[in-house]
Amino acid sequence: MKQLYEQNWFINSVNWLRKHSQFFEKYGWGKSQNVEDFVRNPAEVLRDTCFPFVIKNVKPFSILLRCGFKPFVDTQQAEYYAEIKEAFPNANPENFWWTYHPYEFKKGKRFFIGNDRFHYADLIISEWVTKYPNAAFMFQFLISMKYYIIPIPFVAIGIRYSKIKYFQLGMGWGPQWQNPGVDETKCAVLCGKFRFAGYEKELEWNPNSEVFGYWEGNV
């Protein structure tokens, strides 16, 4: 069965709306590069600019549980490359696949069971860093505080059932940076996620940001 973005009736409907609705073109289609991108992130401009889809200037906090992952250690870079090379023999990981990242929880409390090479369980209470950290299983409950008294919730679950395949579930107002790379101001955007995803496909859309295997990083 074809994906939604490959079906003619859907493509024609989107093109008709773009042609006949300025609102849809600006807020619905928005930044979409093509129909597949639109399906992945529909109405991104509406979500990021209009209340109540976005609530700006918030302070987000996180309770994060991860089970089963390899923590980021610089000395294990060769091991990370070797795993990628085994899965993708024709790839040059030093040029294309360096995608796992450390996440620092500087102002939080961290409790873990395991060792320096593998964490069996990790509970972190801290300021928010990312919505989908990598692990065999992760659960995150986020609260974005507005005016220091109004809580805005978001819940995320991630299950990685192979080195290159995983499931994501998310619901609520998820925090993000209002001006990425410019300042540290954060907002909370209304979003929902229910999807099965793969490493290779995500690299097409998010190069240099998709972690491989069970290594610490962001999915």
CYANA upper distance limits for C-alpha pairs under 8 A (distance plus 0.5 A):
  2 LYS  CA      6 GLU  CA      6.40
  2 LYS  CA      7 GLN  CA      6.94
  3 GLN  CA      7 GLN  CA      7.24
  4 LEU  CA     10 PHE  CA      7.33
  4 LEU  CA     39 VAL  CA      8.30
  5 TYR  CA     10 PHE  CA      7.17
  5 TYR  CA     11 ILE  CA      7.05
  5 TYR  CA     35 VAL  CA      6.18
  5 TYR  CA     36 GLU  CA      5.69
  5 TYR  CA     39 VAL  CA      7.10
  6 GLU  CA     10 PHE  CA      8.24
  6 GLU  CA     11 ILE  CA      7.71
  6 GLU  CA     36 GLU  CA      8.38
  7 GLN  CA     11 ILE  CA      6.85
  8 ASN  CA     12 ASN  CA      6.43
  9 TRP  CA     13 SER  CA      6.61
 10 PHE  CA     14 VAL  CA      6.73
 11 ILE  CA     15 ASN  CA      6.70
 11 ILE  CA     35 VAL  CA      7.39
 12 ASN  CA     16 TRP  CA      6.56
 13 SER  CA     17 LEU  CA      6.75
 14 VAL  CA     18 ARG  CA      6.69
 14 VAL  CA     35 VAL  CA      8.38
 15 ASN  CA     19 LYS  CA      6.74
 16 TRP  CA     20 HIS  CA      6.65
 17 LEU  CA     21 SER  CA      5.98
 17 LEU  CA     24 PHE  CA      6.97
 17 LEU  CA     25 GLU  CA      7.91
 18 ARG  CA     22 GLN  CA      7.50
 18 ARG  CA     24 PHE  CA      6.58
 18 ARG  CA     25 GLU  CA      5.38
 18 ARG  CA     29 TRP  CA      7.74
 19 LYS  CA     25 GLU  CA      8.15
 21 SER  CA     25 GLU  CA      6.74
 22 GLN  CA     26 LYS  CA      6.60
 23 PHE  CA     27 TYR  CA      6.28
 23 PHE  CA     28 GLY  CA      7.61
 24 PHE  CA     28 GLY  CA      4.90
 24 PHE  CA     29 TRP  CA      6.53
 24 PHE  CA     30 GLY  CA      8.30
 25 GLU  CA     29 TRP  CA      5.49
 25 GLU  CA     30 GLY  CA      6.49
 26 LYS  CA     30 GLY  CA      5.33
 26 LYS  CA     45 VAL  CA      7.82
 27 TYR  CA     43 ALA  CA      6.13
 27 TYR  CA     44 GLU  CA      7.58
 27 TYR  CA     45 VAL  CA      5.47
 27 TYR  CA     46 LEU  CA      5.21
 28 GLY  CA     42 PRO  CA      6.82
 28 GLY  CA     43 ALA  CA      4.36
 28 GLY  CA     44 GLU  CA      7.34
 28 GLY  CA     45 VAL  CA      7.34
 28 GLY  CA     46 LEU  CA      7.07
 29 TRP  CA     38 PHE  CA      6.94
 29 TRP  CA     42 PRO  CA      7.41
 29 TRP  CA     43 ALA  CA      6.50
 29 TRP  CA     44 GLU  CA      8.20
 29 TRP  CA     45 VAL  CA      8.47
 30 GLY  CA     43 ALA  CA      7.15
 30 GLY  CA     44 GLU  CA      7.09
 30 GLY  CA     45 VAL  CA      6.03
 31 LYS  CA     44 GLU  CA      7.62
 31 LYS  CA     45 VAL  CA      7.52
 32 SER  CA     37 ASP  CA      5.94
 32 SER  CA     38 PHE  CA      5.64
 32 SER  CA     41 ASN  CA      8.21
 32 SER  CA     42 PRO  CA      8.48
 33 GLN  CA     37 ASP  CA      6.35
 33 GLN  CA     38 PHE  CA      7.85
 34 ASN  CA     38 PHE  CA      6.80
 35 VAL  CA     39 VAL  CA      6.78
 36 GLU  CA     40 ARG  CA      6.80
 37 ASP  CA     41 ASN  CA      6.69
 37 ASP  CA     42 PRO  CA      8.36
 38 PHE  CA     42 PRO  CA      5.39
 38 PHE  CA     43 ALA  CA      8.12
 43 ALA  CA     47 ARG  CA      6.64
 44 GLU  CA     48 ASP  CA      6.61
 45 VAL  CA     49 THR  CA      6.52
 46 LEU  CA     50 CYS  CA      6.10
 46 LEU  CA     53 PHE  CA      7.75
 47 ARG  CA     53 PHE  CA      5.45
 47 ARG  CA     54 VAL  CA      6.41
 47 ARG  CA    189 VAL  CA      6.81
 47 ARG  CA    190 LEU  CA      7.20
 48 ASP  CA     53 PHE  CA      7.46
 48 ASP  CA     54 VAL  CA      6.07
 48 ASP  CA    189 VAL  CA      6.98
 49 THR  CA     53 PHE  CA      8.08
 49 THR  CA     54 VAL  CA      6.74
 50 CYS  CA     54 VAL  CA      6.34
 51 PHE  CA     55 ILE  CA      6.75
 52 PRO  CA    190 LEU  CA      8.31
 53 PHE  CA    173 TRP  CA      8.48
 53 PHE  CA    189 VAL  CA      6.12
 53 PHE  CA    190 LEU  CA      5.47
 54 VAL  CA    173 TRP  CA      8.25
 54 VAL  CA    187 CYS  CA      7.29
 54 VAL  CA    188 ALA  CA      6.13
 54 VAL  CA    189 VAL  CA      4.84
 54 VAL  CA    190 LEU  CA      6.77
 55 ILE  CA    187 CYS  CA      6.11
 55 ILE  CA    188 ALA  CA      5.68
 55 ILE  CA    189 VAL  CA      6.96
 56 LYS  CA    178 GLN  CA      8.07
 56 LYS  CA    186 LYS  CA      7.14
 56 LYS  CA    187 CYS  CA      4.68
 56 LYS  CA    188 ALA  CA      6.87
 57 ASN  CA    146 LYS  CA      7.62
 57 ASN  CA    185 THR  CA      6.70
 57 ASN  CA    186 LYS  CA      5.98
 57 ASN  CA    187 CYS  CA      5.78
 58 VAL  CA    144 SER  CA      6.23
 58 VAL  CA    145 MET  CA      5.93
 58 VAL  CA    146 LYS  CA      5.51
 58 VAL  CA    147 TYR  CA      8.05
 58 VAL  CA    185 THR  CA      8.25
 58 VAL  CA    186 LYS  CA      6.18
 58 VAL  CA    187 CYS  CA      5.88
 58 VAL  CA    188 ALA  CA      7.39
 59 LYS  CA    144 SER  CA      5.82
 59 LYS  CA    145 MET  CA      5.58
 59 LYS  CA    146 LYS  CA      7.28
 59 LYS  CA    148 TYR  CA      8.24
 59 LYS  CA    186 LYS  CA      7.33
 59 LYS  CA    187 CYS  CA      8.45
 60 PRO  CA    127 GLU  CA      6.67
 60 PRO  CA    128 TRP  CA      5.92
 60 PRO  CA    142 LEU  CA      7.28
 60 PRO  CA    143 ILE  CA      6.01
 60 PRO  CA    144 SER  CA      4.35
 60 PRO  CA    145 MET  CA      6.48
 60 PRO  CA    175 PRO  CA      7.08
 60 PRO  CA    186 LYS  CA      8.40
 61 PHE  CA    125 ILE  CA      8.28
 61 PHE  CA    126 SER  CA      6.42
 61 PHE  CA    127 GLU  CA      4.76
 61 PHE  CA    128 TRP  CA      5.25
 61 PHE  CA    142 LEU  CA      6.22
 61 PHE  CA    143 ILE  CA      5.86
 61 PHE  CA    144 SER  CA      6.73
 61 PHE  CA    145 MET  CA      8.48
 62 SER  CA    124 ILE  CA      8.20
 62 SER  CA    125 ILE  CA      6.29
 62 SER  CA    126 SER  CA      5.91
 62 SER  CA    127 GLU  CA      6.18
 62 SER  CA    128 TRP  CA      5.54
 62 SER  CA    129 VAL  CA      8.48
 62 SER  CA    140 GLN  CA      7.32
 62 SER  CA    141 PHE  CA      6.42
 62 SER  CA    142 LEU  CA      5.14
 62 SER  CA    143 ILE  CA      7.09
 63 ILE  CA    123 LEU  CA      7.93
 63 ILE  CA    124 ILE  CA      6.41
 63 ILE  CA    125 ILE  CA      5.20
 63 ILE  CA    126 SER  CA      7.26
 63 ILE  CA    140 GLN  CA      6.17
 63 ILE  CA    141 PHE  CA      5.77
 63 ILE  CA    142 LEU  CA      6.97
 64 LEU  CA    122 ASP  CA      8.39
 64 LEU  CA    123 LEU  CA      6.18
 64 LEU  CA    124 ILE  CA      5.63
 64 LEU  CA    125 ILE  CA      6.96
 64 LEU  CA    138 MET  CA      7.78
 64 LEU  CA    139 PHE  CA      6.42
 64 LEU  CA    140 GLN  CA      4.93
 64 LEU  CA    141 PHE  CA      7.09
 65 LEU  CA    121 ALA  CA      7.75
 65 LEU  CA    122 ASP  CA      6.21
 65 LEU  CA    123 LEU  CA      5.11
 65 LEU  CA    124 ILE  CA      7.08
 65 LEU  CA    138 MET  CA      6.03
 65 LEU  CA    139 PHE  CA      5.69
 65 LEU  CA    140 GLN  CA      6.79
 66 ARG  CA    121 ALA  CA      6.20
 66 ARG  CA    122 ASP  CA      5.63
 66 ARG  CA    123 LEU  CA      7.07
 66 ARG  CA    134 ASN  CA      8.39
 66 ARG  CA    135 ALA  CA      6.43
 66 ARG  CA    136 ALA  CA      8.07
 66 ARG  CA    137 PHE  CA      6.26
 66 ARG  CA    138 MET  CA      4.82
 66 ARG  CA    139 PHE  CA      7.06
 67 CYS  CA    119 HIS  CA      7.60
 67 CYS  CA    120 TYR  CA      5.78
 67 CYS  CA    121 ALA  CA      4.85
 67 CYS  CA    122 ASP  CA      6.84
 67 CYS  CA    135 ALA  CA      6.55
 67 CYS  CA    136 ALA  CA      6.43
 67 CYS  CA    137 PHE  CA      5.65
 67 CYS  CA    138 MET  CA      6.79
 68 GLY  CA    118 PHE  CA      7.59
 68 GLY  CA    119 HIS  CA      6.17
 68 GLY  CA    120 TYR  CA      5.05
 68 GLY  CA    121 ALA  CA      6.72
 68 GLY  CA    135 ALA  CA      6.04
 68 GLY  CA    136 ALA  CA      5.61
 68 GLY  CA    137 PHE  CA      7.30
 68 GLY  CA    214 TYR  CA      7.88
 69 PHE  CA    118 PHE  CA      6.34
 69 PHE  CA    119 HIS  CA      6.00
 69 PHE  CA    120 TYR  CA      7.33
 69 PHE  CA    134 ASN  CA      7.75
 69 PHE  CA    135 ALA  CA      5.32
 69 PHE  CA    136 ALA  CA      6.94
 69 PHE  CA    214 TYR  CA      5.50
 69 PHE  CA    215 TRP  CA      6.15
 69 PHE  CA    216 GLU  CA      6.71
 70 LYS  CA    117 ARG  CA      6.32
 70 LYS  CA    118 PHE  CA      5.06
 70 LYS  CA    119 HIS  CA      6.66
 70 LYS  CA    214 TYR  CA      6.48
 70 LYS  CA    215 TRP  CA      5.07
 70 LYS  CA    216 GLU  CA      6.18
 71 PRO  CA    102 PRO  CA      8.27
 71 PRO  CA    116 ASP  CA      7.49
 71 PRO  CA    117 ARG  CA      6.86
 71 PRO  CA    118 PHE  CA      6.85
 71 PRO  CA    119 HIS  CA      7.40
 71 PRO  CA    215 TRP  CA      6.73
 71 PRO  CA    216 GLU  CA      5.57
 72 PHE  CA     76 GLN  CA      8.32
 72 PHE  CA    100 TYR  CA      8.14
 72 PHE  CA    101 HIS  CA      7.27
 72 PHE  CA    102 PRO  CA      5.94
 72 PHE  CA    215 TRP  CA      7.45
 72 PHE  CA    216 GLU  CA      6.15
 72 PHE  CA    217 GLY  CA      8.48
 73 VAL  CA     77 GLN  CA      7.91
 76 GLN  CA     80 TYR  CA      6.88
 77 GLN  CA     81 TYR  CA      6.80
 78 ALA  CA     82 ALA  CA      6.64
 79 GLU  CA     83 GLU  CA      6.89
 80 TYR  CA     84 ILE  CA      7.08
 81 TYR  CA     85 LYS  CA      6.66
 81 TYR  CA     93 PRO  CA      6.29
 81 TYR  CA     94 GLU  CA      7.84
 81 TYR  CA     97 TRP  CA      8.36
 81 TYR  CA     98 TRP  CA      8.41
 82 ALA  CA     86 GLU  CA      6.65
 83 GLU  CA     87 ALA  CA      6.91
 84 ILE  CA     88 PHE  CA      6.38
 84 ILE  CA     89 PRO  CA      8.37
 84 ILE  CA     91 ALA  CA      8.32
 84 ILE  CA     93 PRO  CA      7.19
 84 ILE  CA     97 TRP  CA      8.06
 84 ILE  CA    212 PHE  CA      7.73
 85 LYS  CA     89 PRO  CA      5.45
 85 LYS  CA     90 ASN  CA      7.90
 85 LYS  CA     91 ALA  CA      6.86
 85 LYS  CA     92 ASN  CA      7.87
 85 LYS  CA     93 PRO  CA      7.36
 91 ALA  CA     96 PHE  CA      7.92
 91 ALA  CA     97 TRP  CA      8.50
 92 ASN  CA     96 PHE  CA      6.64
 92 ASN  CA     97 TRP  CA      7.76
 93 PRO  CA     97 TRP  CA      4.85
 93 PRO  CA     98 TRP  CA      6.71
 94 GLU  CA     98 TRP  CA      6.69
 96 PHE  CA    208 ASN  CA      7.98
 97 TRP  CA    208 ASN  CA      7.42
 98 TRP  CA    208 ASN  CA      7.08
 99 THR  CA    208 ASN  CA      5.49
 99 THR  CA    209 SER  CA      5.76
 99 THR  CA    210 GLU  CA      6.00
 99 THR  CA    211 VAL  CA      5.57
 99 THR  CA    212 PHE  CA      7.71
 99 THR  CA    217 GLY  CA      8.38
100 TYR  CA    209 SER  CA      7.78
100 TYR  CA    210 GLU  CA      7.45
100 TYR  CA    211 VAL  CA      5.11
100 TYR  CA    212 PHE  CA      7.42
100 TYR  CA    215 TRP  CA      7.23
100 TYR  CA    216 GLU  CA      6.90
100 TYR  CA    217 GLY  CA      5.49
100 TYR  CA    218 ASN  CA      7.94
101 HIS  CA    211 VAL  CA      8.07
101 HIS  CA    216 GLU  CA      7.02
101 HIS  CA    217 GLY  CA      5.33
101 HIS  CA    218 ASN  CA      7.85
102 PRO  CA    216 GLU  CA      7.10
102 PRO  CA    217 GLY  CA      6.81
103 TYR  CA    129 VAL  CA      7.73
103 TYR  CA    216 GLU  CA      8.47
103 TYR  CA    217 GLY  CA      7.67
104 GLU  CA    129 VAL  CA      8.36
105 PHE  CA    109 LYS  CA      8.41
105 PHE  CA    124 ILE  CA      8.36
105 PHE  CA    126 SER  CA      6.69
105 PHE  CA    127 GLU  CA      7.66
105 PHE  CA    129 VAL  CA      7.89
106 LYS  CA    126 SER  CA      8.26
107 LYS  CA    126 SER  CA      6.40
107 LYS  CA    127 GLU  CA      7.13
108 GLY  CA    124 ILE  CA      7.27
108 GLY  CA    125 ILE  CA      5.73
108 GLY  CA    126 SER  CA      4.27
108 GLY  CA    127 GLU  CA      7.09
109 LYS  CA    124 ILE  CA      6.16
109 LYS  CA    125 ILE  CA      5.66
109 LYS  CA    126 SER  CA      6.82
110 ARG  CA    122 ASP  CA      7.66
110 ARG  CA    123 LEU  CA      6.31
110 ARG  CA    124 ILE  CA      4.98
110 ARG  CA    125 ILE  CA      7.05
111 PHE  CA    122 ASP  CA      6.24
111 PHE  CA    123 LEU  CA      5.68
111 PHE  CA    124 ILE  CA      6.94
112 PHE  CA    119 HIS  CA      7.25
112 PHE  CA    120 TYR  CA      7.99
112 PHE  CA    121 ALA  CA      5.92
112 PHE  CA    122 ASP  CA      4.69
112 PHE  CA    123 LEU  CA      6.71
113 ILE  CA    119 HIS  CA      6.47
113 ILE  CA    120 TYR  CA      6.05
113 ILE  CA    121 ALA  CA      5.65
113 ILE  CA    122 ASP  CA      7.00
114 GLY  CA    118 PHE  CA      6.40
114 GLY  CA    119 HIS  CA      4.93
114 GLY  CA    120 TYR  CA      5.74
114 GLY  CA    121 ALA  CA      7.52
115 ASN  CA    119 HIS  CA      6.47
128 TRP  CA    142 LEU  CA      7.94
128 TRP  CA    175 PRO  CA      8.37
130 THR  CA    218 ASN  CA      7.73
131 LYS  CA    140 GLN  CA      7.92
131 LYS  CA    156 ALA  CA      7.48
131 LYS  CA    174 GLY  CA      7.81
131 LYS  CA    175 PRO  CA      8.21
132 TYR  CA    138 MET  CA      8.45
132 TYR  CA    156 ALA  CA      7.66
132 TYR  CA    157 ILE  CA      8.29
132 TYR  CA    158 GLY  CA      7.48
132 TYR  CA    218 ASN  CA      6.16
132 TYR  CA    219 VAL  CA      5.98
133 PRO  CA    138 MET  CA      7.77
133 PRO  CA    216 GLU  CA      7.62
133 PRO  CA    217 GLY  CA      6.09
133 PRO  CA    218 ASN  CA      4.94
133 PRO  CA    219 VAL  CA      6.54
134 ASN  CA    138 MET  CA      7.68
134 ASN  CA    158 GLY  CA      8.10
134 ASN  CA    160 ARG  CA      8.37
134 ASN  CA    211 VAL  CA      8.01
134 ASN  CA    214 TYR  CA      7.14
134 ASN  CA    215 TRP  CA      7.33
134 ASN  CA    216 GLU  CA      6.10
134 ASN  CA    217 GLY  CA      5.76
134 ASN  CA    218 ASN  CA      5.89
134 ASN  CA    219 VAL  CA      6.32
135 ALA  CA    158 GLY  CA      8.07
135 ALA  CA    159 ILE  CA      7.75
135 ALA  CA    160 ARG  CA      7.00
135 ALA  CA    214 TYR  CA      6.07
135 ALA  CA    215 TRP  CA      7.70
135 ALA  CA    216 GLU  CA      7.47
136 ALA  CA    158 GLY  CA      8.20
136 ALA  CA    159 ILE  CA      6.05
136 ALA  CA    160 ARG  CA      5.13
136 ALA  CA    161 TYR  CA      7.22
136 ALA  CA    214 TYR  CA      7.06
137 PHE  CA    157 ILE  CA      8.04
137 PHE  CA    158 GLY  CA      6.16
137 PHE  CA    159 ILE  CA      5.14
137 PHE  CA    160 ARG  CA      6.89
138 MET  CA    156 ALA  CA      8.46
138 MET  CA    157 ILE  CA      6.12
138 MET  CA    158 GLY  CA      5.56
138 MET  CA    159 ILE  CA      7.11
139 PHE  CA    155 VAL  CA      8.15
139 PHE  CA    156 ALA  CA      6.33
139 PHE  CA    157 ILE  CA      5.13
139 PHE  CA    158 GLY  CA      7.12
140 GLN  CA    155 VAL  CA      6.32
140 GLN  CA    156 ALA  CA      5.65
140 GLN  CA    157 ILE  CA      6.99
141 PHE  CA    153 PRO  CA      7.91
141 PHE  CA    154 PHE  CA      6.52
141 PHE  CA    155 VAL  CA      5.24
141 PHE  CA    156 ALA  CA      7.12
142 LEU  CA    153 PRO  CA      6.21
142 LEU  CA    154 PHE  CA      5.51
142 LEU  CA    155 VAL  CA      6.73
142 LEU  CA    174 GLY  CA      8.02
143 ILE  CA    151 PRO  CA      6.29
143 ILE  CA    152 ILE  CA      5.88
143 ILE  CA    153 PRO  CA      5.23
143 ILE  CA    154 PHE  CA      6.98
144 SER  CA    151 PRO  CA      6.24
144 SER  CA    152 ILE  CA      5.42
144 SER  CA    153 PRO  CA      6.99
144 SER  CA    175 PRO  CA      7.36
144 SER  CA    188 ALA  CA      7.30
145 MET  CA    149 ILE  CA      6.77
145 MET  CA    150 ILE  CA      5.95
145 MET  CA    151 PRO  CA      5.31
145 MET  CA    152 ILE  CA      6.72
146 LYS  CA    150 ILE  CA      5.50
146 LYS  CA    151 PRO  CA      7.08
146 LYS  CA    152 ILE  CA      8.05
152 ILE  CA    172 GLY  CA      8.44
152 ILE  CA    173 TRP  CA      6.98
152 ILE  CA    188 ALA  CA      8.24
153 PRO  CA    172 GLY  CA      6.34
153 PRO  CA    173 TRP  CA      6.50
153 PRO  CA    174 GLY  CA      8.08
154 PHE  CA    170 GLY  CA      7.77
154 PHE  CA    171 MET  CA      6.18
154 PHE  CA    172 GLY  CA      4.75
154 PHE  CA    173 TRP  CA      5.72
154 PHE  CA    174 GLY  CA      5.93
155 VAL  CA    170 GLY  CA      6.11
155 VAL  CA    171 MET  CA      5.98
155 VAL  CA    172 GLY  CA      7.01
156 ALA  CA    168 GLN  CA      7.94
156 ALA  CA    169 LEU  CA      6.09
156 ALA  CA    170 GLY  CA      4.73
156 ALA  CA    171 MET  CA      7.12
157 ILE  CA    168 GLN  CA      6.36
157 ILE  CA    169 LEU  CA      5.57
157 ILE  CA    170 GLY  CA      6.86
158 GLY  CA    166 TYR  CA      7.67
158 GLY  CA    167 PHE  CA      6.16
158 GLY  CA    168 GLN  CA      5.11
158 GLY  CA    169 LEU  CA      6.89
159 ILE  CA    166 TYR  CA      6.08
159 ILE  CA    167 PHE  CA      5.62
159 ILE  CA    168 GLN  CA      7.13
160 ARG  CA    165 LYS  CA      6.63
160 ARG  CA    166 TYR  CA      4.59
160 ARG  CA    167 PHE  CA      6.80
160 ARG  CA    214 TYR  CA      8.29
161 TYR  CA    165 LYS  CA      6.61
161 TYR  CA    166 TYR  CA      6.19
161 TYR  CA    167 PHE  CA      8.41
162 SER  CA    166 TYR  CA      7.35
162 SER  CA    213 GLY  CA      7.68
163 LYS  CA    212 PHE  CA      6.98
163 LYS  CA    213 GLY  CA      4.29
163 LYS  CA    214 TYR  CA      6.81
164 ILE  CA    198 GLY  CA      5.99
164 ILE  CA    199 TYR  CA      5.35
164 ILE  CA    200 GLU  CA      8.03
164 ILE  CA    212 PHE  CA      7.14
164 ILE  CA    213 GLY  CA      6.53
165 LYS  CA    196 PHE  CA      7.88
165 LYS  CA    197 ALA  CA      6.39
165 LYS  CA    198 GLY  CA      5.07
165 LYS  CA    199 TYR  CA      6.91
166 TYR  CA    196 PHE  CA      6.34
166 TYR  CA    197 ALA  CA      6.00
166 TYR  CA    198 GLY  CA      6.94
167 PHE  CA    194 PHE  CA      8.12
167 PHE  CA    195 ARG  CA      6.29
167 PHE  CA    196 PHE  CA      4.96
167 PHE  CA    197 ALA  CA      6.67
168 GLN  CA    193 LYS  CA      7.18
168 GLN  CA    194 PHE  CA      6.27
168 GLN  CA    195 ARG  CA      6.02
168 GLN  CA    196 PHE  CA      7.02
168 GLN  CA    197 ALA  CA      8.26
169 LEU  CA    192 GLY  CA      8.06
169 LEU  CA    193 LYS  CA      5.56
169 LEU  CA    194 PHE  CA      5.14
169 LEU  CA    195 ARG  CA      7.32
170 GLY  CA    191 CYS  CA      7.95
170 GLY  CA    192 GLY  CA      5.83
170 GLY  CA    193 LYS  CA      5.22
170 GLY  CA    194 PHE  CA      7.22
171 MET  CA    190 LEU  CA      8.37
171 MET  CA    191 CYS  CA      6.54
171 MET  CA    192 GLY  CA      5.08
171 MET  CA    193 LYS  CA      7.01
172 GLY  CA    189 VAL  CA      8.39
172 GLY  CA    190 LEU  CA      6.10
172 GLY  CA    191 CYS  CA      6.35
172 GLY  CA    192 GLY  CA      7.14
173 TRP  CA    188 ALA  CA      5.61
173 TRP  CA    189 VAL  CA      5.20
173 TRP  CA    190 LEU  CA      4.66
173 TRP  CA    191 CYS  CA      6.57
174 GLY  CA    188 ALA  CA      5.59
174 GLY  CA    189 VAL  CA      5.77
174 GLY  CA    190 LEU  CA      6.86
174 GLY  CA    191 CYS  CA      7.20
175 PRO  CA    186 LYS  CA      7.12
175 PRO  CA    187 CYS  CA      6.02
175 PRO  CA    188 ALA  CA      4.66
175 PRO  CA    189 VAL  CA      6.80
176 GLN  CA    186 LYS  CA      6.08
176 GLN  CA    187 CYS  CA      6.09
176 GLN  CA    188 ALA  CA      6.71
176 GLN  CA    189 VAL  CA      7.92
177 TRP  CA    183 ASP  CA      8.48
177 TRP  CA    184 GLU  CA      7.05
177 TRP  CA    185 THR  CA      6.42
177 TRP  CA    186 LYS  CA      4.84
177 TRP  CA    187 CYS  CA      6.62
178 GLN  CA    183 ASP  CA      8.48
178 GLN  CA    184 GLU  CA      8.31
178 GLN  CA    185 THR  CA      6.28
178 GLN  CA    186 LYS  CA      5.67
178 GLN  CA    187 CYS  CA      6.27
179 ASN  CA    183 ASP  CA      6.51
179 ASN  CA    184 GLU  CA      8.01
179 ASN  CA    185 THR  CA      7.49
179 ASN  CA    186 LYS  CA      8.47
180 PRO  CA    184 GLU  CA      8.17
197 ALA  CA    201 LYS  CA      8.05
197 ALA  CA    202 GLU  CA      7.91
198 GLY  CA    202 GLU  CA      6.79
199 TYR  CA    203 LEU  CA      6.88
199 TYR  CA    210 GLU  CA      7.32
199 TYR  CA    211 VAL  CA      8.20
199 TYR  CA    212 PHE  CA      7.39
200 GLU  CA    204 GLU  CA      7.36
201 LYS  CA    205 TRP  CA      7.65
202 GLU  CA    206 ASN  CA      6.26
202 GLU  CA    207 PRO  CA      8.09
202 GLU  CA    210 GLU  CA      7.23
203 LEU  CA    207 PRO  CA      5.17
203 LEU  CA    208 ASN  CA      7.62
203 LEU  CA    209 SER  CA      7.89
203 LEU  CA    210 GLU  CA      6.65
206 ASN  CA    210 GLU  CA      7.23
209 SER  CA    218 ASN  CA      7.65
209 SER  CA    219 VAL  CA      8.40
210 GLU  CA    217 GLY  CA      8.16
210 GLU  CA    218 ASN  CA      6.92
210 GLU  CA    219 VAL  CA      6.31
211 VAL  CA    215 TRP  CA      7.23
211 VAL  CA    216 GLU  CA      7.89
211 VAL  CA    217 GLY  CA      5.99
211 VAL  CA    218 ASN  CA      6.60
211 VAL  CA    219 VAL  CA      6.91
